[in-house]
């Protein structure tokens, strides 16, 4: 039995990169960047455009809103090749009260597995709400609800035992602590 040839990925970070606060609002920062990727898989080369964009807005003194977009090549354990995907994520985070911290995130991703032109795509949705209550200066109670969903096309190459569609809800409760390393 011969081993499959290794997959090689070469990213070329030549393009436009920009990160600055907007001139009319110092509380809003915009970022974007671009590049290319050359992926060699099964002795065939694929050329892909990479792109990143982000928008961050500070709201008041304790809240922030962040949105990002990423188009690129990534490797996901359990899938039969590199993934070329578009990913969008949103996050809002801040203090509701002096001891109460709230964070909400959501994301969407879709793409093609193994860089093929055959319908070997997938779609995922994620979301989470986190609530943290400070019990003291060093200890907090954390609670988090998370939702995750994915759906692979019937032509997608996944490892045996991985379902083609999954929907998961979870609730996590725990404690977190802070300690200073330097004083």
N, C-alpha and C positions, 0 to 999 in steps of 0.2 A: 504494500500500500504506500503510495507516494503522498507526501504532505502537499497541501494546497499552497500555492505561492503566497508570500506575504503581501498584505495590502500596504501600499506606501502612500502617504499623504504629504504633500509639500505645499505649505501656505506661503504666498508671496504677499507681504504686507506693503504693497505699493499702491497708493491710491490717495484718497482724500481723508484726512482725519481732522475733526473740528470739535472743540469743547470750550464753550464760553457761556457766561451769563448773557441773557438778552439785554440790550442796551436800555430798553424802556422799563425793565423789571429785573433788578438784581436778584430777586428771589426765584427766578426761573432760569434754569440752565438747559441748554440743548447740546447734544453730542451726536456725532455721526462719523462713520468710518467705512472704508471699503478695501477690498483686496481680492485676490484670486486664490484658488486652490486647484492643485493638480493631484488627482487620486489615481493611482495605478492599482487595478484589481483584476485578477485573472489575465494578466499580460495586456490589458487594455487600459488606456489613459482616458480620464474624464476631466474636463476643464469646467470649473464652477466659479461663479461670482460670489464673493462674501460681502455681507453688508451688516452694519450695526447702526442703530439709531436709538436715542434716548431723550427723555424729557423729564426733568425733575423740578417740582414746584414746592417751595417752602410755604406752608400755610400757617400764619400766626407764628407763635414762638415755639410750639411743640409738635406741629403736624407737618407731614410731608407726603407728597403724591409723586409717584415715580412710574413711568411707563417706558418699556424697552421693546425693541424689535431686533431680531437676529436672524440672518439667513446664512447658513453655513453647513459645513460637513462635520459630523460628529460620529462617535462610535458608542453604541449602546450594547451592553452585555446581553447576550441571548438572541440577538438579531444576526441574520446571515450576511452581513456586510455593512459598509458605512452608510450613514443616513444623511441625506441632503434635505434640510428642513427649514421651514419658516416658523419662527416662534415669537409670540407676543405675550408680554407679561405686564401686569399692573399691580401696584402695591400702594396702600395708604396706611399710615402709621402715625400714632400720636397719643398724647395724654388726654383721657376723658376727664379725670380728676387728678388731684395731687398724687394719689397712690394707685391709680388705675390706668393701665396702658392697654391700648387696643390696636391690633394690626389686622389688615385684611389683604389677601393676595389672590390673584386669579391669573390663569395662563391658558394659552391655546397653542397647539403645535400641529403642523401637518407636513408630510414630506414623503419622499420615496426611499425605499430600502434598497441597498446594493446599487444605487445610482442608475438603475435600469429605466428604460422607457416603457416597460410593461407596467401595468397597474399593480405595483407592489407597495402601495402607499399605506399610510396610517394616519390616524388623527388622535390627539389626546386633549383632554380638558382637565384642569386642576383648579382647586380653590381651597382656601383655608381662612379661618378666623381664629385669632389668638387673643386671649384676654389674660393680662397679668396683673395681680394685685400684690402690692408691696406689703408684707407683714411686718417688716422692720427695714432698717437701712441696708441690711445684708441678705435678707431672705424674701423671696416672693413665691406666691402660688401661681402656677401656670395652668391654663386650660386651653386646649386647641381642638377645633373640629376641622377635619380635612376631608375633601372629596377628590377622587381621582377616577378618570375614565380613559380607556384607550380602546381603539378598534383597528385591527389590521385587516387589509384586504385579503381575500382568499389566496392570492398569488404570493403573498409575503412569505419570505423564508425566515422562520423562527425555529428555535430549538424545540425538540419534542418536550411535551409537558407544559409549554407556555400556551395559555389559551389565546385564541384570536381576538377575544373581546373580554374586557374586565371592567367592572364598576366596583369601586371600593369607598366606603365611608368609615371614618375612624374618629374616635374621641380619646384624647390624651389628657391626663391630669398629673401634675408633678410639682416639684419644688425646684427653684433655681436659686443660686447664691452668688454673691460677689465677694471677692477678696482682693486686696491690693498686693501687688508684687513689690512695689517700691513706695516708699514714703518719704 
